[in-house]
Amino acid sequence: MAIRFLDPKSIDGVRAYVNNDPEFRLASKFVIADILLGVGDSECIVKIREGLVSEIQLNPTFMDAWSFHIKSTEDAWNKFLLPIPPPKHNGLFSAMISQNFKVGGNLEIAFSYFWAVCRMLDLFREVQNN
């Protein structure tokens, strides 16, 4: 399954879908963070600025800065993005605790904005399955 938030043809639609969600807008109202999402060998940086995903940058270089990262295998992401994910893939916290996803970088920022990040990932799941 092609992951839509990594597809150059889909990222504008993904960004618009997330930005149109009232819960995400509320959760991310004060967020200023750049989140590196790693899917196997592919990566993108999701830039959140005060209630909006301002950009999804595909294929960042080592010079591109980010606040924290969420990385996993393509298989784990595919399970996470299923309409009804299996246990240990059904939420960011359970995926982290079971070590299916690795979260690193500035963990203070990551956990300060945990609600917004979780909502964004839930919306990525919705986009993936629509």
MARVEXDO-992062 format. One line per field, with one value per atom (N, C-alpha, C, O): residue number from 0; x negated, y negated, z negated; atom name; residue in three letters. Coordinates in pm, 1 decimal, decimal comma, always signed. Layout:
<atoms>
num	c(NUM:...)
X	c(X:...)
Y	c(Y:...)
Z	c(Z:...)
atome	c(CA:...)
residu	c(ALA:...)
</atoms>
This chain:
<atoms>
num	c(0:0:0:0:1:1:1:1:2:2:2:2:3:3:3:3:4:4:4:4:5:5:5:5:6:6:6:6:7:7:7:7:8:8:8:8:9:9:9:9:10:10:10:10:11:11:11:11:12:12:12:12:13:13:13:13:14:14:14:14:15:15:15:15:16:16:16:16:17:17:17:17:18:18:18:18:19:19:19:19:20:20:20:20:21:21:21:21:22:22:22:22:23:23:23:23:24:24:24:24:25:25:25:25:26:26:26:26:27:27:27:27:28:28:28:28:29:29:29:29:30:30:30:30:31:31:31:31:32:32:32:32:33:33:33:33:34:34:34:34:35:35:35:35:36:36:36:36:37:37:37:37:38:38:38:38:39:39:39:39:40:40:40:40:41:41:41:41:42:42:42:42:43:43:43:43:44:44:44:44:45:45:45:45:46:46:46:46:47:47:47:47:48:48:48:48:49:49:49:49:50:50:50:50:51:51:51:51:52:52:52:52:53:53:53:53:54:54:54:54:55:55:55:55:56:56:56:56:57:57:57:57:58:58:58:58:59:59:59:59:60:60:60:60:61:61:61:61:62:62:62:62:63:63:63:63:64:64:64:64:65:65:65:65:66:66:66:66:67:67:67:67:68:68:68:68:69:69:69:69:70:70:70:70:71:71:71:71:72:72:72:72:73:73:73:73:74:74:74:74:75:75:75:75:76:76:76:76:77:77:77:77:78:78:78:78:79:79:79:79:80:80:80:80:81:81:81:81:82:82:82:82:83:83:83:83:84:84:84:84:85:85:85:85:86:86:86:86:87:87:87:87:88:88:88:88:89:89:89:89:90:90:90:90:91:91:91:91:92:92:92:92:93:93:93:93:94:94:94:94:95:95:95:95:96:96:96:96:97:97:97:97:98:98:98:98:99:99:99:99:100:100:100:100:101:101:101:101:102:102:102:102:103:103:103:103:104:104:104:104:105:105:105:105:106:106:106:106:107:107:107:107:108:108:108:108:109:109:109:109:110:110:110:110:111:111:111:111:112:112:112:112:113:113:113:113:114:114:114:114:115:115:115:115:116:116:116:116:117:117:117:117:118:118:118:118:119:119:119:119:120:120:120:120:121:121:121:121:122:122:122:122:123:123:123:123:124:124:124:124:125:125:125:125:126:126:126:126:127:127:127:127:128:128:128:128:129:129:129:129)
X	c(-84,9:+0,0:-89,3:-180,8:-62,4:-136,5:-87,9:+32,3:-181,0:-146,2:-125,4:-215,5:-6,1:+35,7:-41,1:-63,2:-83,4:-155,6:-298,3:-370,4:-339,9:-469,5:-456,8:-557,6:-334,5:-309,0:-304,0:-217,8:-395,3:-396,6:-263,1:-229,6:-186,8:-58,1:+49,9:+152,7:+28,3:+132,0:+106,4:+197,9:-15,4:-46,5:+36,4:+67,4:+72,7:+156,8:+294,2:+349,8:+348,9:+477,9:+470,4:+562,6:+361,1:+341,1:+334,0:+399,0:+255,1:+238,7:+372,6:+405,5:+449,4:+579,8:+676,4:+751,9:+674,8:+763,9:+733,9:+825,1:+606,0:+566,2:+603,1:+656,8:+574,9:+600,6:+749,1:+785,1:+835,5:+980,4:+1044,6:+1166,1:+965,8:+1020,2:+1021,8:+916,3:+1141,8:+1149,9:+1072,9:+1014,9:+1071,8:+998,4:+848,6:+780,9:+796,3:+654,0:+620,9:+520,0:+706,3:+681,8:+674,9:+590,4:+764,5:+764,3:+640,7:+573,7:+610,5:+497,9:+363,9:+271,1:+353,4:+225,1:+217,9:+128,7:+311,5:+320,4:+188,3:+154,4:+114,5:-9,8:-134,2:-243,4:-116,9:-228,0:-315,0:-265,5:-443,9:-543,6:-646,3:-732,4:-636,5:-724,0:-740,5:-651,9:-855,7:-885,0:-906,2:-997,4:-821,4:-820,8:-871,2:-812,2:-980,0:-1032,4:-958,7:-961,4:-893,4:-827,6:-911,0:-935,2:-954,9:-1035,6:-958,1:-908,8:-947,4:-877,6:-979,2:-1000,5:-1042,0:-1149,8:-1260,5:-1316,4:-1292,4:-1397,1:-1343,7:-1421,8:-1212,1:-1150,7:-1125,7:-1098,0:-1135,9:-1113,9:-1041,7:-1045,6:-976,2:-920,2:-923,1:-931,7:-916,0:-905,4:-770,6:-738,8:-691,8:-562,5:-584,9:-625,1:-558,9:-579,3:-444,5:-355,0:-431,1:-307,6:-335,0:-430,6:-248,7:-261,0:-125,6:-37,1:-109,9:+5,8:+139,3:+216,7:+164,6:+294,4:+304,7:+410,9:+197,5:+200,3:+75,7:-33,0:+92,7:-22,6:-61,4:+7,8:-170,7:-210,5:-278,9:-275,2:-342,3:-414,4:-440,8:-460,5:-441,0:-492,8:-607,8:-587,0:-727,8:-848,9:-896,4:-935,0:-893,4:-938,0:-1089,0:-1152,3:-1145,2:-1287,9:-1380,1:-1459,0:-1370,4:-1459,2:-1604,5:-1634,5:-1692,9:-1836,2:-1883,1:-1806,8:-2006,3:-2061,7:-2074,7:-2094,1:-2064,3:-2073,7:-1939,6:-1935,9:-1829,6:-1698,0:-1674,5:-1687,3:-1640,3:-1621,0:-1480,8:-1387,0:-1467,1:-1338,0:-1341,9:-1448,8:-1223,4:-1213,1:-1223,7:-1297,5:-1149,7:-1155,0:-1114,2:-1062,0:-1138,7:-1105,6:-1017,6:-1016,9:-943,5:-865,4:-903,4:-874,9:-968,5:-1019,5:-974,6:-957,8:-955,7:-925,3:-943,0:-977,3:-919,2:-927,6:-803,4:-702,3:-811,6:-695,5:-581,6:-464,7:-615,9:-515,0:-440,1:-317,5:-514,0:-449,9:-360,0:-250,7:-403,8:-320,7:-195,4:-86,7:-209,8:-93,3:+8,8:+129,1:-36,9:+54,6:+118,2:+238,3:+38,2:+86,9:+195,0:+290,0:+181,0:+272,4:+394,2:+475,8:+407,6:+526,9:+651,5:+641,1:+769,8:+892,8:+915,4:+956,6:+888,3:+892,3:+757,0:+738,0:+662,5:+527,7:+524,3:+607,2:+429,3:+415,1:+358,3:+305,4:+369,0:+308,6:+161,2:+92,2:+116,5:-20,6:-50,2:-163,1:+51,0:+38,3:+156,1:+167,9:+242,7:+367,3:+355,9:+453,2:+242,7:+220,1:+71,8:-5,8:+31,7:-110,8:-170,3:-280,5:-98,2:-153,6:-175,9:-282,1:-76,0:-92,4:-201,6:-273,3:-214,7:-320,3:-458,9:-555,4:-468,4:-595,2:-629,8:-742,6:-533,2:-557,7:-596,8:-683,2:-534,0:-565,3:-689,7:-729,6:-749,6:-871,2:-851,8:-947,1:-727,5:-702,8:-737,8:-774,5:-726,6:-763,6:-870,6:-867,0:-964,3:-1068,3:-1043,2:-1027,2:-1040,1:-1025,3:-1154,8:-1201,0:-1212,3:-1338,8:-1350,6:-1258,1:-1463,8:-1484,5:-1446,2:-1474,9:-1382,7:-1342,2:-1211,2:-1102,6:-1222,7:-1105,3:-1016,8:-897,0:-1073,3:-991,7:-889,9:-773,1:-933,4:-841,4:-744,0:-624,2:-795,1:-709,5:-593,9:-479,5:-622,1:-516,5:-434,4:-321,0:-489,7:-410,8:-298,7:-190,3:-325,5:-229,8:-169,5:-124,5:-168,7:-127,6:+14,5:+39,6:+107,6:+246,4:+253,9:+320,6:+186,6:+190,2:+128,3:+181,0:+17,4:-49,0:+39,6:+53,8:+98,7:+187,7:+307,3:+347,8:+363,9:+477,3:+434,7:+507,4:+318,4:+268,8:+251,7:+289,3:+195,8:+176,8:+310,1:+323,8:+408,7:+543,4:+600,8:+664,4:+578,3:+626,3:+550,8:+609,0:+421,6:+346,7:+409,6:+417,6:+454,0:+520,7:+650,2:+678,6:+728,6:+852,5:+825,9:+894,1:+727,7:+693,7:+648,2:+683,9:+570,3:+517,8:+630,0:+615,4:+741,9:+847,4:+969,1:+1069,6:+962,9:+1073,2:+1044,4:+1125,5)
Y	c(+117,5:+0,0:-123,7:-135,1:-215,5:-341,6:-432,8:-450,0:-489,3:-576,1:-717,1:-777,1:-768,5:-893,7:-1015,5:-1108,0:-1019,1:-1138,4:-1142,0:-1239,3:-1036,2:-1034,2:-1045,2:-1047,3:-1052,3:-1057,3:-1202,8:-1278,1:-1244,2:-1383,5:-1430,8:-1548,9:-1339,0:-1375,7:-1393,8:-1456,1:-1341,0:-1342,3:-1440,6:-1469,5:-1492,8:-1568,5:-1695,7:-1734,8:-1760,7:-1880,5:-1843,3:-1914,9:-1732,0:-1684,5:-1639,8:-1664,4:-1574,4:-1531,8:-1654,0:-1659,5:-1750,9:-1873,8:-1945,8:-1990,6:-1957,4:-2023,7:-1947,5:-2008,7:-1815,4:-1733,8:-1755,8:-1774,9:-1753,1:-1773,9:-1915,5:-1934,6:-2013,8:-2153,2:-2185,1:-2281,8:-2106,9:-2129,6:-2060,1:-2068,9:-1991,4:-1920,3:-2012,0:-2058,3:-2039,0:-2130,2:-2080,2:-2160,4:-1949,2:-1897,2:-1918,3:-1956,8:-1893,3:-1917,6:-2065,4:-2100,4:-2151,7:-2296,4:-2338,5:-2419,6:-2282,9:-2314,3:-2256,5:-2325,9:-2130,1:-2062,8:-2125,8:-2125,7:-2178,6:-2230,9:-2383,7:-2442,7:-2445,9:-2593,0:-2661,3:-2764,6:-2605,1:-2667,3:-2588,3:-2612,3:-2495,1:-2409,3:-2479,5:-2535,3:-2475,3:-2514,1:-2402,0:-2398,3:-2310,2:-2193,2:-2139,6:-2152,6:-2079,5:-2009,9:-1862,9:-1829,1:-1776,8:-1635,6:-1553,1:-1554,3:-1481,9:-1391,6:-1258,6:-1195,2:-1216,9:-1086,6:-996,7:-1028,4:-883,9:-788,1:-661,2:-597,5:-624,5:-502,8:-419,3:-440,1:-324,5:-249,5:-345,1:-415,1:-348,4:-437,4:-573,2:-661,2:-591,1:-717,0:-806,9:-759,5:-936,3:-1032,3:-1156,4:-1189,0:-1223,3:-1355,2:-1434,9:-1378,3:-1564,4:-1652,4:-1722,2:-1788,7:-1706,1:-1773,9:-1896,6:-1885,7:-2013,1:-2140,2:-2190,8:-2219,3:-2201,8:-2250,5:-2388,4:-2409,1:-2481,6:-2618,7:-2669,0:-2696,6:-2680,8:-2745,6:-2702,0:-2784,3:-2572,5:-2520,9:-2468,6:-2421,6:-2475,5:-2431,0:-2351,6:-2378,1:-2254,2:-2191,6:-2285,8:-2294,4:-2355,1:-2454,7:-2390,5:-2444,7:-2273,5:-2209,5:-2064,1:-2029,8:-1979,8:-1844,0:-1836,6:-1837,3:-1829,6:-1831,9:-1687,9:-1619,8:-1642,9:-1507,6:-1502,3:-1600,2:-1387,5:-1359,2:-1469,0:-1526,8:-1497,3:-1600,0:-1554,7:-1435,3:-1652,4:-1622,3:-1624,5:-1659,7:-1587,5:-1587,6:-1729,5:-1747,2:-1828,3:-1968,0:-2023,9:-2129,5:-1954,4:-2002,9:-1971,2:-1856,4:-2072,9:-2057,0:-2004,8:-2029,5:-1932,9:-1885,0:-1880,7:-1872,7:-1886,3:-1890,8:-1751,8:-1731,3:-1657,0:-1517,4:-1426,7:-1472,6:-1298,1:-1205,2:-1091,2:-1055,5:-1035,4:-913,8:-824,3:-856,2:-711,2:-624,3:-481,0:-436,5:-410,7:-268,4:-207,0:-275,0:-78,3:-7,0:-36,6:-83,6:-9,0:-27,9:+65,0:+26,7:+187,0:+282,6:+230,3:+239,5:+175,5:+122,7:+3,8:-7,6:-84,8:-198,2:-150,0:-203,1:-49,6:+3,1:+59,2:+40,9:+126,8:+177,9:+61,8:+63,3:-38,2:-154,3:-228,5:-280,2:-233,8:-310,6:-231,6:-284,3:-107,2:-29,2:-92,7:-161,1:-71,7:-127,9:-83,2:-162,5:+42,9:+95,1:+161,2:+278,0:+86,6:+139,3:+252,1:+255,5:+343,3:+450,1:+396,1:+284,9:+474,2:+432,6:+396,3:+451,9:+304,0:+251,9:+163,3:+117,9:+139,4:+47,2:-49,7:-126,5:-47,4:-123,1:-264,7:-339,9:-302,3:-438,2:-461,7:-366,6:-586,6:-618,8:-566,3:-511,3:-582,9:-538,8:-387,5:-341,1:-310,3:-165,0:-120,8:-24,5:-190,0:-156,8:-188,0:-117,0:-294,3:-327,7:-226,8:-177,9:-195,6:-105,4:+33,5:+98,6:+78,8:+211,2:+208,0:+310,5:+92,3:+68,8:+93,3:+125,0:+78,4:+82,4:-50,9:-55,4:-159,8:-293,1:-347,3:-322,8:-420,1:-486,0:-636,4:-695,6:-695,6:-840,6:-892,7:-841,6:-993,7:-1048,4:-1195,3:-1256,7:-1250,5:-1393,9:-1465,1:-1415,8:-1578,9:-1656,5:-1599,0:-1635,7:-1509,5:-1441,9:-1536,1:-1511,3:-1641,7:-1740,2:-1803,0:-1818,9:-1838,2:-1893,0:-1784,9:-1810,3:-1664,1:-1554,5:-1529,1:-1515,1:-1523,0:-1492,2:-1615,1:-1601,5:-1733,0:-1854,4:-1865,2:-1915,3:-1818,5:-1828,0:-1692,1:-1672,2:-1599,5:-1462,3:-1454,1:-1378,4:-1530,1:-1527,3:-1568,2:-1502,2:-1675,4:-1723,2:-1621,5:-1598,6:-1560,8:-1462,1:-1339,2:-1287,5:-1293,0:-1176,3:-1205,3:-1120,1:-1324,4:-1359,3:-1365,3:-1319,0:-1421,5:-1427,6:-1286,6:-1261,3:-1195,4:-1058,1:-987,5:-907,8:-1015,7:-961,8:-1011,3:-935,3:-1137,2:-1193,7:-1135,5:-1115,8:-1107,7:-1039,5:-902,6:-859,5:-835,0:-705,4:-720,8:-641,2:-824,6:-849,4:-876,8:-822,1:-960,6:-993,2:-867,2:-846,0:-785,7:-664,8:-571,2:-498,2:-573,6:-476,7:-535,7:-466,3:-660,1:-721,5:-717,9:-764,8)
Z	c(+0,0:+0,0:+0,0:-81,6:+91,6:+97,5:-14,4:-34,7:-84,8:-197,3:-144,2:-85,5:-165,8:-100,8:-149,0:-70,8:-277,6:-321,9:-267,3:-289,3:-196,0:-128,6:+23,2:+93,8:+73,4:+216,5:+262,2:+216,9:+351,7:+396,1:+453,6:+443,8:+513,4:+572,3:+466,1:+492,8:+347,8:+243,8:+130,3:+53,1:+118,2:-4,2:-20,0:-132,5:+89,7:+75,4:+21,4:-61,9:+68,4:+18,3:-126,5:-204,2:-163,2:-302,5:-392,8:-497,2:-351,5:-430,7:-446,4:-556,2:-339,7:-345,4:-435,4:-510,8:-428,2:-511,4:-659,9:-740,4:-695,0:-835,2:-879,1:-988,2:-795,4:-832,7:-845,3:-912,5:-782,9:-791,7:-910,7:-928,7:-992,1:-1107,3:-1230,2:-1273,6:-1287,5:-1402,0:-1524,5:-1597,7:-1547,4:-1663,9:-1648,0:-1743,3:-1528,3:-1505,0:-1522,2:-1583,3:-1468,0:-1480,1:-1626,3:-1664,0:-1709,0:-1852,1:-1920,3:-1996,8:-1893,1:-1958,8:-1922,1:-2003,0:-1802,6:-1755,0:-1755,5:-1694,6:-1823,8:-1822,3:-1858,2:-1800,4:-1952,1:-1996,5:-1955,4:-2006,8:-1863,6:-1821,9:-1718,0:-1620,0:-1741,9:-1643,1:-1646,8:-1734,7:-1550,3:-1550,7:-1409,4:-1324,8:-1386,5:-1262,6:-1298,9:-1374,3:-1244,8:-1282,6:-1165,3:-1057,3:-1187,4:-1085,6:-1097,9:-1203,3:-990,7:-986,1:-896,7:-780,2:-952,1:-878,4:-852,4:-945,4:-726,8:-684,5:-608,6:-489,1:-677,6:-614,3:-574,1:-658,5:-444,8:-394,3:-348,8:-312,7:-350,2:-306,6:-426,9:-537,1:-404,0:-511,9:-459,7:-341,0:-552,9:-524,7:-654,3:-763,2:-641,5:-757,7:-749,9:-651,3:-855,6:-866,3:-952,8:-1068,6:-895,9:-967,3:-1016,1:-936,5:-1147,4:-1208,7:-1266,4:-1341,2:-1229,6:-1277,3:-1324,3:-1243,3:-1455,3:-1518,2:-1458,0:-1409,0:-1462,6:-1421,9:-1280,7:-1240,0:-1205,3:-1065,7:-1030,2:-1081,5:-942,2:-878,1:-765,1:-663,7:-782,9:-682,8:-563,2:-452,8:-585,1:-475,3:-510,9:-627,4:-409,4:-420,7:-321,1:-199,8:-374,0:-292,1:-270,9:-365,9:-147,1:-114,9:-98,9:-59,5:-129,9:-109,7:-165,0:-90,2:-294,0:-350,7:-346,0:-343,1:-345,3:-348,8:-493,7:-583,6:-515,6:-650,8:-706,7:-826,9:-621,8:-665,8:-713,5:-776,6:-684,1:-724,1:-871,1:-913,7:-947,3:-1091,8:-1121,8:-1045,9:-1232,2:-1279,4:-1431,3:-1491,8:-1492,3:-1637,9:-1699,8:-1796,2:-1644,1:-1689,2:-1574,4:-1472,7:-1591,9:-1484,0:-1532,8:-1650,6:-1437,4:-1457,3:-1340,2:-1224,8:-1370,9:-1265,2:-1288,2:-1401,8:-1178,6:-1184,6:-1047,0:-950,3:-1040,6:-913,4:-830,0:-882,2:-702,3:-615,8:-657,4:-652,5:-698,3:-743,7:-866,5:-873,6:-962,8:-1084,4:-1051,1:-1106,4:-961,9:-921,3:-849,3:-871,9:-762,7:-692,0:-790,3:-771,1:-894,7:-997,9:-1074,1:-1100,8:-1109,0:-1183,1:-1104,8:-1163,7:-973,2:-888,9:-841,3:-765,7:-884,1:-848,9:-910,1:-1011,9:-850,1:-907,5:-1052,2:-1136,8:-1079,0:-1216,2:-1240,1:-1206,1:-1298,6:-1316,3:-1419,9:-1510,8:-1406,3:-1504,6:-1636,0:-1639,8:-1742,8:-1870,1:-1850,9:-1765,5:-1930,5:-1929,9:-1808,5:-1790,1:-1726,8:-1613,2:-1607,6:-1512,0:-1707,5:-1701,4:-1755,4:-1749,9:-1806,1:-1852,8:-1867,6:-1876,9:-1869,8:-1879,8:-2009,7:-2009,8:-2120,2:-2248,5:-2250,0:-2291,4:-2205,0:-2205,5:-2108,2:-2135,4:-1995,4:-1899,6:-1957,2:-1929,0:-2037,7:-2102,2:-2210,9:-2216,9:-2296,9:-2409,6:-2359,6:-2418,4:-2252,2:-2197,3:-2108,6:-2053,4:-2095,5:-2017,4:-1868,3:-1797,1:-1820,9:-1677,4:-1612,9:-1495,5:-1689,1:-1643,0:-1736,5:-1857,1:-1681,1:-1760,0:-1756,5:-1649,7:-1872,4:-1883,7:-1945,2:-2047,3:-1883,0:-1931,5:-1900,3:-1847,2:-1933,4:-1917,0:-2045,4:-2154,5:-2034,1:-2151,3:-2206,2:-2161,2:-2302,8:-2357,8:-2439,2:-2453,3:-2491,9:-2564,5:-2469,0:-2504,5:-2349,9:-2250,2:-2204,9:-2193,0:-2179,5:-2131,9:-2227,8:-2184,5:-2355,8:-2451,6:-2490,5:-2536,3:-2473,0:-2494,9:-2391,8:-2421,7:-2272,0:-2162,9:-2126,3:-2013,5:-2221,6:-2193,9:-2139,3:-2045,6:-2195,7:-2149,1:-2002,1:-1922,5:-1966,6:-1828,2:-1732,9:-1624,1:-1772,8:-1687,9:-1670,5:-1559,7:-1779,1:-1770,0:-1680,8:-1601,7:-1692,7:-1606,6:-1460,3:-1372,5:-1434,1:-1297,6:-1240,5:-1126,0:-1319,0:-1272,0:-1251,0:-1158,2:-1336,3:-1314,8:-1182,0:-1109,0:-1151,8:-1025,3:-906,4:-799,7:-923,8:-818,2:-790,5:-675,5:-896,3:-880,0:-799,8:-710,2:-833,3:-760,4:-612,7:-525,9:-584,2:-445,8:-371,5:-255,6:-438,8:-377,3:-332,9:-234,9:-405,3:-380,4:-309,3:-293,6:-266,6:-190,4:-42,4:+37,4)
atome	c(N:CA:C:O:N:CA:C:O:N:CA:C:O:N:CA:C:O:N:CA:C:O:N:CA:C:O:N:CA:C:O:N:CA:C:O:N:CA:C:O:N:CA:C:O:N:CA:C:O:N:CA:C:O:N:CA:C:O:N:CA:C:O:N:CA:C:O:N:CA:C:O:N:CA:C:O:N:CA:C:O:N:CA:C:O:N:CA:C:O:N:CA:C:O:N:CA:C:O:N:CA:C:O:N:CA:C:O:N:CA:C:O:N:CA:C:O:N:CA:C:O:N:CA:C:O:N:CA:C:O:N:CA:C:O:N:CA:C:O:N:CA:C:O:N:CA:C:O:N:CA:C:O:N:CA:C:O:N:CA:C:O:N:CA:C:O:N:CA:C:O:N:CA:C:O:N:CA:C:O:N:CA:C:O:N:CA:C:O:N:CA:C:O:N:CA:C:O:N:CA:C:O:N:CA:C:O:N:CA:C:O:N:CA:C:O:N:CA:C:O:N:CA:C:O:N:CA:C:O:N:CA:C:O:N:CA:C:O:N:CA:C:O:N:CA:C:O:N:CA:C:O:N:CA:C:O:N:CA:C:O:N:CA:C:O:N:CA:C:O:N:CA:C:O:N:CA:C:O:N:CA:C:O:N:CA:C:O:N:CA:C:O:N:CA:C:O:N:CA:C:O:N:CA:C:O:N:CA:C:O:N:CA:C:O:N:CA:C:O:N:CA:C:O:N:CA:C:O:N:CA:C:O:N:CA:C:O:N:CA:C:O:N:CA:C:O:N:CA:C:O:N:CA:C:O:N:CA:C:O:N:CA:C:O:N:CA:C:O:N:CA:C:O:N:CA:C:O:N:CA:C:O:N:CA:C:O:N:CA:C:O:N:CA:C:O:N:CA:C:O:N:CA:C:O:N:CA:C:O:N:CA:C:O:N:CA:C:O:N:CA:C:O:N:CA:C:O:N:CA:C:O:N:CA:C:O:N:CA:C:O:N:CA:C:O:N:CA:C:O:N:CA:C:O:N:CA:C:O:N:CA:C:O:N:CA:C:O:N:CA:C:O:N:CA:C:O:N:CA:C:O:N:CA:C:O:N:CA:C:O:N:CA:C:O:N:CA:C:O:N:CA:C:O:N:CA:C:O:N:CA:C:O:N:CA:C:O:N:CA:C:O:N:CA:C:O:N:CA:C:O:N:CA:C:O:N:CA:C:O:N:CA:C:O:N:CA:C:O:N:CA:C:O:N:CA:C:O:N:CA:C:O:N:CA:C:O:N:CA:C:O:N:CA:C:O:N:CA:C:O:N:CA:C:O)
residu	c(MET:MET:MET:MET:ALA:ALA:ALA:ALA:ILE:ILE:ILE:ILE:ARG:ARG:ARG:ARG:PHE:PHE:PHE:PHE:LEU:LEU:LEU:LEU:ASP:ASP:ASP:ASP:PRO:PRO:PRO:PRO:LYS:LYS:LYS:LYS:SER:SER:SER:SER:ILE:ILE:ILE:ILE:ASP:ASP:ASP:ASP:GLY:GLY:GLY:GLY:VAL:VAL:VAL:VAL:ARG:ARG:ARG:ARG:ALA:ALA:ALA:ALA:TYR:TYR:TYR:TYR:VAL:VAL:VAL:VAL:ASN:ASN:ASN:ASN:ASN:ASN:ASN:ASN:ASP:ASP:ASP:ASP:PRO:PRO:PRO:PRO:GLU:GLU:GLU:GLU:PHE:PHE:PHE:PHE:ARG:ARG:ARG:ARG:LEU:LEU:LEU:LEU:ALA:ALA:ALA:ALA:SER:SER:SER:SER:LYS:LYS:LYS:LYS:PHE:PHE:PHE:PHE:VAL:VAL:VAL:VAL:ILE:ILE:ILE:ILE:ALA:ALA:ALA:ALA:ASP:ASP:ASP:ASP:ILE:ILE:ILE:ILE:LEU:LEU:LEU:LEU:LEU:LEU:LEU:LEU:GLY:GLY:GLY:GLY:VAL:VAL:VAL:VAL:GLY:GLY:GLY:GLY:ASP:ASP:ASP:ASP:SER:SER:SER:SER:GLU:GLU:GLU:GLU:CYS:CYS:CYS:CYS:ILE:ILE:ILE:ILE:VAL:VAL:VAL:VAL:LYS:LYS:LYS:LYS:ILE:ILE:ILE:ILE:ARG:ARG:ARG:ARG:GLU:GLU:GLU:GLU:GLY:GLY:GLY:GLY:LEU:LEU:LEU:LEU:VAL:VAL:VAL:VAL:SER:SER:SER:SER:GLU:GLU:GLU:GLU:ILE:ILE:ILE:ILE:GLN:GLN:GLN:GLN:LEU:LEU:LEU:LEU:ASN:ASN:ASN:ASN:PRO:PRO:PRO:PRO:THR:THR:THR:THR:PHE:PHE:PHE:PHE:MET:MET:MET:MET:ASP:ASP:ASP:ASP:ALA:ALA:ALA:ALA:TRP:TRP:TRP:TRP:SER:SER:SER:SER:PHE:PHE:PHE:PHE:HIS:HIS:HIS:HIS:ILE:ILE:ILE:ILE:LYS:LYS:LYS:LYS:SER:SER:SER:SER:THR:THR:THR:THR:GLU:GLU:GLU:GLU:ASP:ASP:ASP:ASP:ALA:ALA:ALA:ALA:TRP:TRP:TRP:TRP:ASN:ASN:ASN:ASN:LYS:LYS:LYS:LYS:PHE:PHE:PHE:PHE:LEU:LEU:LEU:LEU:LEU:LEU:LEU:LEU:PRO:PRO:PRO:PRO:ILE:ILE:ILE:ILE:PRO:PRO:PRO:PRO:PRO:PRO:PRO:PRO:PRO:PRO:PRO:PRO:LYS:LYS:LYS:LYS:HIS:HIS:HIS:HIS:ASN:ASN:ASN:ASN:GLY:GLY:GLY:GLY:LEU:LEU:LEU:LEU:PHE:PHE:PHE:PHE:SER:SER:SER:SER:ALA:ALA:ALA:ALA:MET:MET:MET:MET:ILE:ILE:ILE:ILE:SER:SER:SER:SER:GLN:GLN:GLN:GLN:ASN:ASN:ASN:ASN:PHE:PHE:PHE:PHE:LYS:LYS:LYS:LYS:VAL:VAL:VAL:VAL:GLY:GLY:GLY:GLY:GLY:GLY:GLY:GLY:ASN:ASN:ASN:ASN:LEU:LEU:LEU:LEU:GLU:GLU:GLU:GLU:ILE:ILE:ILE:ILE:ALA:ALA:ALA:ALA:PHE:PHE:PHE:PHE:SER:SER:SER:SER:TYR:TYR:TYR:TYR:PHE:PHE:PHE:PHE:TRP:TRP:TRP:TRP:ALA:ALA:ALA:ALA:VAL:VAL:VAL:VAL:CYS:CYS:CYS:CYS:ARG:ARG:ARG:ARG:MET:MET:MET:MET:LEU:LEU:LEU:LEU:ASP:ASP:ASP:ASP:LEU:LEU:LEU:LEU:PHE:PHE:PHE:PHE:ARG:ARG:ARG:ARG:GLU:GLU:GLU:GLU:VAL:VAL:VAL:VAL:GLN:GLN:GLN:GLN:ASN:ASN:ASN:ASN:ASN:ASN:ASN:ASN)
</atoms>
